[in-house]
Amino acid sequence: MIRVLEVSQLRVEFGGVVAVADASFGVAGGEAVGLIGPNGAGKSTTIGAITGFVRPAKGRIMVDGTDVTGWSPQRIHRHQVARTFQSAEIAGGMTVEQNLMIACLGQGRRAARGRAAEVAELLGVRGYLGVPGSVLPYGIRRLVEIARAIMERPRLVLLDEPGAGLSELERTELAPLLRRLVSGGLAIVLVDHHVSFVAQSCERLVVLDAGAVIATGTPAQVRNDPAVIAAYLGKSG
């Protein structure tokens, strides 16, 4: 079976400094994989390389069996790949419905409006469709950004710090929503500093340290890995 995403020996350098060091991992359809690690581990850089915002020095990135290494962000997006960013970037002067519809207006207004209602229902924000983005609670803005990312029915979505700025309760409520998305066949790569949130959202974790993969496995396996304890938690034993 071809994985939706296959990253092989990915290496990213900035001015001679290695940000990602020969990292390899994959994600299948209907699977959420969390990338975790200490600050500076290369998590967001890895997402940037996969989505075309960062150019790899070497390695290969395959999406649905197609080599997309070095493609532009726009071309990768057209290949059914979507992403969110660390800050919730929605248009404050537009309603939630308009923010969602703009992602797929090429399908026509009626189809876009119908899809917006469907996705808003899935993410639990249907009651906010007529509300301007500028007055939304921060947690709802996060949900709207994720909703917009899946409007065009991507095969792969990369979420960069979706739990940032959320309360513990909001993160706890977001986790089952992400699991619901993957139950429909979507592949998700999730980066977040809140390890408990990632563990609740993902069945498998990839741990980075200094740009290198030091462990992979279920949350329970990773939690008990000595290398992870030493590198990520900063203690031994």
C-alpha positions as CSV (number, residue, x, y, z in Angstrom):
1,M,0.0,0.0,0.0
2,I,1.3,3.4,-1.0
3,R,1.5,5.8,2.0
4,V,0.0,9.2,1.5
5,L,3.2,10.8,2.7
6,E,6.7,9.3,2.7
7,V,9.7,11.4,3.8
8,S,13.1,9.8,3.2
9,Q,16.4,11.1,4.4
10,L,15.2,14.7,4.6
11,R,17.9,17.2,5.3
12,V,17.4,21.0,5.6
13,E,20.3,23.4,6.2
14,F,20.3,27.2,6.9
15,G,23.6,28.8,6.3
16,G,25.5,25.6,7.0
17,V,23.4,24.9,10.2
18,V,21.6,21.6,10.0
19,A,17.9,22.1,10.9
20,V,16.7,18.7,9.8
21,A,19.2,15.8,9.7
22,D,18.3,12.9,7.4
23,A,14.8,12.4,8.9
24,S,12.5,9.6,7.5
25,F,8.9,8.8,8.4
26,G,5.6,8.1,6.6
27,V,1.9,8.6,7.1
28,A,-0.9,6.5,5.8
29,G,-4.4,7.6,4.9
30,G,-6.7,7.5,8.0
31,E,-3.7,8.1,10.3
32,A,-2.6,11.0,12.4
33,V,1.1,11.2,13.2
34,G,2.5,13.6,15.7
35,L,5.9,15.3,15.4
36,I,7.2,16.2,18.8
37,G,10.5,17.3,20.2
38,P,12.2,20.1,22.2
39,N,12.4,23.7,20.9
40,G,14.6,23.8,17.8
41,A,14.2,20.1,17.0
42,G,13.1,20.9,13.4
43,K,9.4,20.2,13.6
44,S,8.1,23.3,11.9
45,T,11.0,23.2,9.4
46,T,10.0,19.7,8.5
47,I,6.4,20.8,7.8
48,G,7.8,23.7,5.8
49,A,9.9,21.3,3.6
50,I,6.9,19.0,3.0
51,T,4.7,21.9,1.9
52,G,7.3,23.6,-0.3
53,F,8.0,26.6,1.9
54,V,11.5,25.4,2.7
55,R,13.8,23.8,0.2
56,P,15.5,20.6,1.3
57,A,19.3,20.2,0.9
58,K,18.7,16.5,0.1
59,G,16.2,13.7,0.6
60,R,12.9,12.9,-1.0
61,I,9.3,13.8,-0.2
62,M,6.6,11.6,-1.8
63,V,2.9,12.3,-1.7
64,D,0.6,9.6,-3.0
65,G,3.5,8.0,-4.8
66,T,4.6,11.3,-6.5
67,D,7.9,12.9,-5.8
68,V,7.1,16.5,-4.8
69,T,10.6,17.4,-3.5
70,G,11.4,21.0,-4.4
71,W,7.9,21.8,-5.8
72,S,6.4,25.2,-5.0
73,P,3.8,25.6,-2.2
74,Q,1.1,26.3,-4.8
75,R,1.9,23.1,-6.8
76,I,2.0,21.0,-3.7
77,H,-1.3,22.4,-2.5
78,R,-2.9,21.4,-5.9
79,H,-1.6,17.9,-5.2
80,Q,-4.2,17.7,-2.4
81,V,-1.9,18.9,0.4
82,A,-3.1,21.5,2.9
83,R,-1.5,23.1,6.0
84,T,-2.2,25.5,8.8
85,F,0.3,27.9,10.4
86,Q,1.3,28.7,14.0
87,S,-0.9,31.8,14.1
88,A,-4.6,31.5,13.3
89,E,-4.7,33.3,9.9
90,I,-8.3,34.0,8.9
91,A,-9.7,37.2,7.4
92,G,-11.2,39.3,10.2
93,G,-13.4,41.3,7.9
94,M,-15.1,38.2,6.4
95,T,-17.6,35.9,8.1
96,V,-16.7,32.3,8.9
97,E,-18.8,31.2,5.9
98,Q,-16.9,33.5,3.6
99,N,-13.5,32.5,5.0
100,L,-14.4,28.9,4.2
101,M,-16.1,29.5,0.9
102,I,-13.1,31.4,-0.5
103,A,-11.0,28.2,-0.4
104,C,-13.1,26.5,-3.1
105,L,-15.0,29.2,-5.0
106,G,-13.7,27.6,-8.2
107,Q,-16.4,25.0,-7.7
108,G,-19.2,27.7,-7.8
109,R,-20.9,29.6,-5.0
110,R,-23.6,27.1,-4.4
111,A,-21.2,24.2,-4.1
112,A,-18.8,26.2,-2.0
113,R,-21.6,27.3,0.4
114,G,-22.8,23.7,0.8
115,R,-19.2,22.5,1.5
116,A,-18.7,25.3,4.0
117,A,-21.8,24.1,5.9
118,E,-20.7,20.5,5.8
119,V,-17.2,21.3,7.1
120,A,-18.4,23.7,9.7
121,E,-20.7,21.0,11.0
122,L,-17.8,18.6,11.1
123,L,-15.6,21.0,13.1
124,G,-18.4,22.2,15.4
125,V,-18.5,25.8,14.2
126,R,-21.7,25.8,12.2
127,G,-23.3,28.2,14.7
128,Y,-20.6,30.8,13.8
129,L,-21.0,30.8,10.0
130,G,-22.4,34.3,10.0
131,V,-20.0,35.7,12.5
132,P,-17.1,38.0,11.3
133,G,-13.7,36.5,12.0
134,S,-12.6,39.6,13.9
135,V,-14.9,38.9,16.8
136,L,-14.4,35.1,17.1
137,P,-13.0,33.6,20.3
138,Y,-9.4,32.4,19.7
139,G,-10.3,28.8,20.0
140,I,-13.0,29.1,17.3
141,R,-10.5,30.9,15.0
142,R,-8.3,27.8,15.3
143,L,-11.2,25.5,14.4
144,V,-12.1,27.7,11.4
145,E,-8.5,27.6,10.2
146,I,-8.5,23.8,10.3
147,A,-12.0,23.8,8.6
148,R,-10.7,26.0,5.8
149,A,-7.7,23.7,5.3
150,I,-10.0,20.7,4.6
151,M,-12.5,22.6,2.4
152,E,-10.9,21.2,-0.9
153,R,-10.9,17.6,0.4
154,P,-7.1,17.2,0.7
155,R,-5.5,13.8,1.1
156,L,-2.9,15.2,3.6
157,V,-3.1,18.1,6.1
158,L,-0.2,19.4,8.2
159,L,-1.2,21.2,11.3
160,D,1.5,23.5,12.8
161,E,0.8,24.2,16.5
162,P,-3.0,24.1,16.4
163,G,-3.1,24.0,20.2
164,A,-1.1,27.2,20.6
165,G,-3.0,29.7,22.6
166,L,-5.8,27.3,23.5
167,S,-6.8,26.4,27.0
168,E,-6.3,22.8,28.2
169,L,-10.0,22.3,27.9
170,E,-10.0,23.6,24.3
171,R,-7.1,21.2,23.4
172,T,-9.0,18.3,25.0
173,E,-12.0,19.1,22.9
174,L,-10.0,19.5,19.7
175,A,-8.3,16.1,19.9
176,P,-11.5,14.0,19.2
177,L,-12.3,16.4,16.3
178,L,-8.9,15.6,14.7
179,R,-9.5,11.8,15.3
180,R,-12.9,12.2,13.5
181,L,-11.1,13.7,10.5
182,V,-8.7,10.8,10.1
183,S,-11.6,8.3,10.5
184,G,-12.7,9.6,7.1
185,G,-9.4,8.6,5.5
186,L,-7.5,11.9,5.9
187,A,-3.8,11.8,6.7
188,I,-2.6,14.3,9.3
189,V,0.8,15.4,10.5
190,L,0.4,17.3,13.8
191,V,3.1,19.5,15.4
192,D,2.5,20.9,18.8
193,H,4.4,21.6,22.0
194,H,1.6,20.1,24.2
195,V,2.6,16.5,24.3
196,S,-0.6,15.3,26.0
197,F,-2.7,16.9,23.3
198,V,-0.6,15.2,20.6
199,A,-0.9,11.9,22.3
200,Q,-4.7,12.2,22.6
201,S,-4.9,13.2,18.9
202,C,-2.4,10.7,17.3
203,E,-1.9,7.0,17.3
204,R,1.7,7.3,16.4
205,L,4.5,9.8,17.3
206,V,7.8,10.7,15.6
207,V,10.3,12.3,18.0
208,L,12.9,14.8,16.7
209,D,15.9,16.0,18.5
210,A,18.4,18.4,16.8
211,G,16.7,17.6,13.5
212,A,17.1,13.8,13.7
213,V,14.5,11.2,14.4
214,I,15.3,9.5,17.7
215,A,12.2,7.5,18.3
216,T,8.9,6.4,16.6
217,G,6.0,4.5,18.0
218,T,2.7,4.7,19.9
219,P,2.4,7.4,22.6
220,A,3.0,4.8,25.3
221,Q,6.1,3.4,23.6
222,V,7.5,6.9,23.0
223,R,6.8,8.0,26.6
224,N,9.0,5.2,28.0
225,D,11.8,5.5,25.4
226,P,15.1,6.3,27.3
227,A,16.3,8.5,24.4
228,V,13.1,10.5,24.5
229,I,13.2,10.9,28.2
230,A,16.7,12.2,28.0
231,A,16.3,14.5,25.0
232,Y,12.8,15.7,25.2
233,L,12.0,15.6,29.0
234,G,15.5,16.6,29.9
235,K,16.0,13.9,32.5
236,S,17.3,10.4,32.7
237,G,15.9,7.2,34.2
